[in-house]
């Protein structure tokens, strides 16, 4: 089980890093659905890993990160 928790956490980290790299390189727009989904899934991976390891500040940060992504996607869908 611990191996899967680590894989989930590292996958989340990779997604967030790739998303940030694509934004920085001008390959993605910050409001694009792909960017938001990458951040939502990445944050979810961090939440699982951090929660399992008892890192509650990281869980809190990533819950907020995930909520921002969901809010942005919902707002975009309404427009």
Buried (B, 14 or more C-beta within 10 A) or exposed (E): EEEEBEEBBEBBBEBBEEBBEBBEEEEBEEEBEEBBBBBBBBBBBBBBBBBBBEBEEBBEBBBEBBEBBBEBBEEEEEE
